[in-house]
Amino acid sequence: MRQAGVLLHPTALPGPGGCGSFGAAAHEWISLLARHGVGVWQLLPLAPPDGTGSPYSSPSGSALNPWFLDGEVLAAEGFLTDADLAALNQLPVEDPGRLDLGGLPGRIEALGEALQRRWAGQGARRQRAFQAWRRRQRHWLDDHCLFVVIRRLEAGRPWWEWPQPLAQRRGQDLRQLARQHRPELLAEALVQWQLQRQWDQLRCHAKAEGVRLVGDLPFYVAHDSADVWCHRGLFSVTADGSLSSQSGVPPDYFSETGQLWGTPIYAWPRHWLTGFGWWLARLRRQLALFDLVRLDHFRALQAFWCVPGGATTAEHGVWRRSPGWPLLGLLWLSLGCRLPLIAEDLGVITPPVEHLRDGFALPGMKILQFAFDGDQANPYLPSNIKGRRWVVYTGTHDNATTKGWWQQLDPESQGRVGEAMAAQVQSPARQLAELALATSADLAVVPLQDLLELGDEARFNTPGTSSGNWTWRLNQPLSSLEGALQAYGQAAGRYGRG
């Protein structure tokens, strides 16, 4: 089925509290998409972000970002009192038009404390539901809660700098800490339960409206994460917690020295010996949240760029093989011979990577902003996109907005864009979106910033930089998007994307 989608991360939704949430605005957004025939909402990872706000370097591979928890929903359902909500709403927000990276951790800690305080007064039915959910999620939840509480006690220091008994996960010491901090651990578990409840309500609403939700899963997990702390044998970390090898990509479009990500690589022989249990649990968790999941850096399932642990750039890495075929084969069998994944196959793509992608009939990605370098064989040129098994984007969260991209193009490249459009370029964002819709791909996705024809003031992320990213928010009511979404939906309809 040919469809059109919009890329928008929930952090960018309008609303109080310094961050978009799973509350009223998210439900309104889904209804808005459905009303105009837009059948797909693509999000970035829903995991807790790192200190810069990046959801691609998360301290947990299974938890949800507590910033998305909506206090008004909790108060309406009786989990918080009106006084609790008023106290939360009085917490200062530095800039309502940007993500409040400084204030959000404190807000969520206060929200968790309020949930824990009111928990004893909740009915037996709710308490039984929570305990049942907690048992089902025990394979990740207990360790995640411990990790968050210890990290807070240690003033945010990474786990390898914690006191030795805690860094090495000595059972007696962890049990003692759990007894001493039972209220804080309960608060963290309640936050995750409520996030799951609110996300489930949002997903039910999307299903009722006929809108598919597309998630995003980073290939690697952060060095300072509950996953590495708990399963260090599965990662390239030494006895003292330092990296023996680290991840990255070689020099490419984004960086002359490559990208050094600083996350541990996988100790694949250990994953083989455990039947890929950790990987399969991680993938199933994401596929339980979404209708379709984009696997970021898919090419690393065939081979990955391995950089020495002490390197300061990614230039001197080497390619190493990955066991993508058996891993995806096991997942395919466990899901009933289907794989609802999108392969993010950008960058250095070789025939073996394409063979892996095509062997499981996974759609790949095409980015139109990469298409106009003058090479007639460029695989991103619309005329070179053949077949339906693709997702075509004007740009992604890592690109400039289309308006910003156009303003940076030289006149010769601008001329090539006009030739591809067979028209004078007067509105590059709108016209590039229409070019995406016109391709043979099953799915065309446009960032909301492009539908609103915003410039690089609304850019979400610039790879290779460490500040100023992930903070853009929509600073206007959702009702003001009616015209842009209506035009997009009508254009999608002209190309058979209902």
N, C-alpha and C positions, 0 to 999 in steps of 0.2 A: 504494500500500500504506500503510495507516494504521499508524503506529508511535509509540512513546514513547521519549524520550531523556532523558539527564541532562547538565547542563552542569557541567563540572569542568575546570579548567586543570591541566596536569601539575605545575606548581610546587606545587600544594596536596597532592599525593600524599605519604604518609608515607615516611620513609626517612632514611638518613644523608646528611651532606654539606651540609645547609642548604637543600636544594631537592629537590622531587620530580624523578624522572628517567624515562628511557625503559627502565628496568630491570625488575626482578622485580615491583615494586608495580604498574607500569603493565600488565603482562601479567595479574597477578592481578585487577586492576580490570576488564579486558575480560572475563575469564572470569566474574567476578561478575555483570556486566551480562547476559551471555548466559544464565547459569544461571537468571535470573529473568525472562527474556523481554523485556529492555530492549534494543532493537535499534539505538540510536544513542548515540554518545558525542560531544558537542559540546565543542570546545576553543576557547580564545582563540588569537590569532596565535602561531605557534611561533618568530617572529623574535627576535633578541637584543633585550632591553628597553633603555630609556634608564636614566639614573642613579636614577630613582625606582622602577624595576621595571616600568614600563608597557610592555607589548608593542605598544601602539598608536603609539609614537613611537620607531621602531627605527632604528639606524644602518645597517641593511641591509634591502632589500626581498626578498632571495633567501636569505640565510643562515639557519641554524637556531640557536636559542639554545644556546650551549655549556653552560649550566647543566644542561641535560637529559642530558648525557653521563654514562653510568653506569660508574663505575670498576670495580665488581665484575664486570660483563660483560667489560670489557676485560682484566681479570686472568684470568678464566676462559678467554678465547680466546687468551691468550698475548701480547697486545699490551703488557701491563704485567707486572711481576714482583710477587710477594707483598710484597716490600719497598717497591716503589713505592706499592702500595695502602695499606700500613700507614702510610707517610709522609703520604699524602693524608688518611687517616682521623684522623690525629693533629692536623690543622689545627683550630684552635678554631672552634666554632659558637656564636654569641652566644646564640641562643634556638632550640632544636630545634622549637618550636611555631610559629615564624614564619619567613618567608623571610629568609635571612641576606644582605641586600643589601650589607652591608659586607664580608663575607668571601668571597663567591662569586667576584669577579673574580680575587683572588689564588689561589684554589683552582684555577680553570680554567687560569690561566697555568702553575701547577705541573704540572697534568695534561698540558697541551700539551707542556711541556718533557720530561716523562717519555716521552710517545709518540715525540717526535723522537729522544730518546736511544736508545730501543730499536728504532728503525726499521731501522737498518742490519742488524740481526740477524733481521729477518723474511724469510721465504722469497721466492723469485722470483715465485711465483704471486700472493702478496699485493701485491707491489710492482707487478706488471703490472696488477692489478685497480685499484689506486689511481691509477696513471698514466692508465689508460683513463678512469676516472671524472673525473679532473682535466681531461682534454682535453674531455670532454663538457660540463663546467660552466665552461669558461674564460670564457664571456661575462660571468660575474659573479664567479667565485671569485678570480681573481688580484687584481682591484681590491679586493675585500673584504679579502683578506689584507694587502695593502699598507696599506689604510686602518686596519686594526686595529693593525698594527705601528707605523705612524707616530704614530697617536693615543697609543699607549703611550709612545713615545719623547718625545712632546710633553706628557707628564704630563696627558693627557686634554683638552687644549685643543681647541676646535672647529677644523675644517679651515681656516677663513678667518683664523685667527690663527697658522697655521703659517708657517715661513719661506716667503717668496714663491715660490721655485722649486718647493717641494712643494705649496703651496696652488694654484699655477697649473698643476701637473702637467707640468713641463718634462721631456721624455723622458729626457735625459741624466742629470739628477739622480735621477729615479726608478729608472733602471737601475743607477746607482751604489749607491743605497740598497739595492736588491734584492740586489746582489752582497754588500754588507757584512752584510746581515741574512738571509742564506739560511736558516740554521737556524730563526729565528723564523717566517719565512714558511712553511717546511715544517710547523712545528708547527701553525700556524693552519689550513693545508690539511688536515692529518691530523685535527684536531679536527672539521672539517666533514665529512670522509669518514666518520669513525666515527659521527658523529651520524646521517648518512644511512643507514648500515648498521643502526644500532639502530632507527631509525624504520621502515625497511623490514621488519625482523623483527617489529616491533610491528604494522605494518599487515597483514602476512601472517597473524599470529595473529588479528587482528580479523576478517579475511575468513573464516578457518576457523571462527570462532565465530559468524559471521553478524551481526557488529556493524559498522554503518557509522560512519565517522569524518567529522565535520563540522568544517571549519576556519573560519578567520576572517581576512579580509584588510582592513587599514586602507585607506581611500581614498587618503590622503596618505602621503608618506614624510617623515622628519625632515629638518630643515634641515641638521643635522650628521650626514650620512649618506654612505656610499660612493656612493649613487645620485646625489645632488646634486653631490658633489665631482667625479664622473666625467662627468656629463651636464648640467652647469649650464645649457646652452642650452635644456633642456627645462623649466626651472623659472624662477620669478620671482625671480631673484637678480641683483644688479648685479655690476659688474666686481670690486668689492672683497669680494664674497661676502655682502653684507647683503641683506635682503629688500626688494624693491620693493613687493610685495603679500604678504599672508599669509592663511591659511585661518582659518575659524571658522564659527560658526552664530549667527544673530540671537537676541535674547532669547527664551527658551522655558521649558519646564517646569522645567528644571534651574537656570537663571540669569536674573536680571532684566536683566543687561547682556550676555547672550549668552555664548558660549564662544569665547575666543581661543586657537587651537591653536598659533599660531606656526610652522606649517610653510609652506613655499613652495607657491604654487598652480602649476598646470601651464600652461606656455606652449603652449596647444593648437595654434596655427598650426604650430609646429615639429613637434609630434606628427603632425599631418596630413601634413606634408612627408616624414616618415620612415615613413609607412604604419603609424603606431602601434606600431612595432617594439618599443620599450621596454615599453609597456603589455602587448602580447600576450605577450612573453617572461615578464613578471612574473606574469600570470594563468596561463599554462601551467605555470609552476613550481609554483604553489599547487595547481592541479588535478591535478598529478602526485603530490602528497602526500596528498590527501584524496579521499573519495568525493563530497563536496559542500562548497562554500565559501560562507560568508556574506560578502557584499560590504558592508562597513561604510560608512555614509553614502552609500548608493546614490543618494540624490536628487541628489548632486553630479554624477552622470553626465548629468543633464538641465540643471541649473543649479547654480552654486555661489556661496557667500557670499564675496565678495572684499573684504578689509579692507586699508587702507593699511599699508605695512610698518612704520611707526613708531607705529601705534596701540597704546593700552594696554588697550582693551576692544573688543569686537566690535560695538558699537552702531552704528557709522557705516559699515558695509559696504554693498555693493550686490550685487544678483544679476547674474551673468553666465552666458551660455549655455555648455553643454558638448556635445561631439560624441558623445553616448552611443550614438545609433543606428548610425553607421558603425563605431564601435569594437566594440560588442557583435555587430554583424552579421559583422564579420571573424572574431571569435572563434567565433561560431556556425558559420560555414562551415568554419573550420580544425578544429573538433572533431567534424565529421560531422553537422552540423545538430542539435546539442544544446548546452545551456548548464546544467551542474550548479551553479547558483548560487542563493543565497537573497538576496533584496533586503532589506537593512535600510532599510525605508521609514518610519522614525519621524521625528517632528519636523514641519517645515513641508512638507507634501505637497500638491502641486497636481495638477490633471488631467493636465498633460503628463508628470509623473513617473509617475503611474499608467499612462498610455498606454505609456510606455517599458517599465515592469515587465511589463504585460500583453501587450505586443507580442511579448515573448520568452518568455511563459508562465512567468515566474519567480514562485515563492512569495514573498509578503510576510510581515511580522511583526505579531503582535498581543500586547500586554503586558497581562495582566489587572489588574495593579496600577494601570493608568491608567484603568480602566473605570468607577469608581464616584463620579463627580463630580456625579451627579444629572441629567445631560443624557441624555435617552432616545435621542438620536441618536449618542451616543458610539460611535465605530467599534470601540472595544475591548470593549464589552459583549458577553458571550458570545452573547446573543440577536441581536446585529447581525453576527456573524461568519458569513458565508454562503459556501458552496462549500468545496472541499477544498484549494485552492492557498494555504495559509497554514501558518506555523509559529507556534504559540501557546505563550507562555511565562507562567509566573507572574510572573517578573521576570528580569532579566539581570544581568550582572556590574556594571552601573552602577546598579542599584537597591538599595534596602534589602532585607534578607531579608524574606520574607513576614511572619514573626513581628514583626520590627522595624517594618515598614510598618503592620501591624495596630495595634500599640501607639501609633503616632503618629496614627491616624485619629480624627477627631471622632466622637461617638456617632451623628450622623445618617448619616455615610458607612458606619459599621459596620452600621447598620440596612439600608442598601441592599445591602451584601454579603450579609447574611443573607437578604434577599429573593431575590437572584439564586440563592442556594444552596437556597432553599426549606427551610431548616433553621436551627436555632440554631447559631451559630458557636462551637464549642468548641475546635477545632484549626485555626486559620486556614490554616496552611501546608498541612496535609494536605487540607483541604477545597478550597482554591483549586487545588491540583494536580489533584484529581478534576474540578473544573470545567473545567480545561484539557483533560483527557483526554476529557471528554464533548462537546467541540466537534466540528464537522464537519471541522476541519483535518486534513490528512494527517499532520502531525507535531506532537506536544506535547512540550515540553522543560521540565524543572524543574531548577533549580540544586540541587546536592547539599545545600547548606545548608538548603533548604526541606524536603527529604526527612527531614533530621535535626532539623527544627523548631528551628533555631538562631536566636538573635537577632542584633542588629547588631554584636555582638562578632566575628561571622564575615562581616561585609560585606566585599566584595572591593574595591570602588572607589566613591568619592564624587566625581562630576564637579565640576570647578571648584576642587578642593583639590589641593595639591601634595605632601602628606606623609601617611604612614599607610596608603597604599593598596597593593594587589597582594601583601600579605604573608601573608594568611591561609593556614594549612595545616591539614590534617586531623591532629588530635593523638590519634588512636586507630587501632588496627589495622584493616585493611580487613575482616577477618573479623567485626568488630563491626557492619558495615553490612548483614549478611545480612537481618535482620528488616525494616529500612526498605526495602530494595530488593525483598524478597519482597512486601511489602504494595503497593508501587508497581507491580510487575509484575502482581500479581493484579488491581489496579484497572484497569491498562491492558488486560488481557485481557477484563474485563467490557465494555469499550467497543470491542472488536474491534481492539485494537492489539497484534498478536502479533509 
